[in-house]
Amino acid sequence: MIRCIVIDDEPWACALLEDYVRKIPFLELVDSSNDPIEAIQKIQNQEIDLAFLDIQMPDLTGIQLMKIVQNKCRIILTTAYSDYALESYDYNVIDYLLKPISFERFYIAATKAKDMLLGNDTVNKEHPISEIQVNKSLLNEFIFVKTDKKTVKLEFSEILFIEGLKDYIAIHTIKEKLLVLDNLKDMESTLPSHLFVRVHKSYIVAIGAIESIERNRIFLKRENIIPIGDTYRDRFMALIKMP
């Protein structure tokens, strides 16, 4: 059983996450707080394994809270902002959930926490959960893709965008273009949603590679221009907080 706390200054957000936690058998809701300063005391004084933590809060941000509590518990960030995704990897972050959070996406993150915290009984007995350090390889900073001749390791930071080409996808990186026997839908489900976003029926873009947006076009690094499809426009604009 994973003992959890929910921390969010918005009561409705806390209520939603509390409900999600109660629906998952291997999670136990220990506490909930709308005050990040109060939450620090709760983490330090109680046996808590996992915190569902908002970032933008008054008095103290989620990033600042993580710096204070350090390795007292592991973290799943729950936020409306993608700006902190890369910085979050320096802390005890298991996953990064962008609001609005569906139960399906929440369950995936909870399962990842279960695998990391309860998956190895030997490790857990030798090292309490509060002492387990972040293993960045477990945070999926890369994927392996199979080309026609070899299997290639790709760092997420190298990918600019991915293009659907009927039976293949073309992965455009800062170094090269790779043709992979796969489809865009499966690749979208594999990639972390806080780093990549589907913007067109034929394109997924790396959020970090975006330089500017003009009408229905995205300008990426290395002079790449990607169209925004009508079906994906509202979700994309909401993600980057544009009207």
Disulfide bonds with the S-S distance in Angstrom:
none
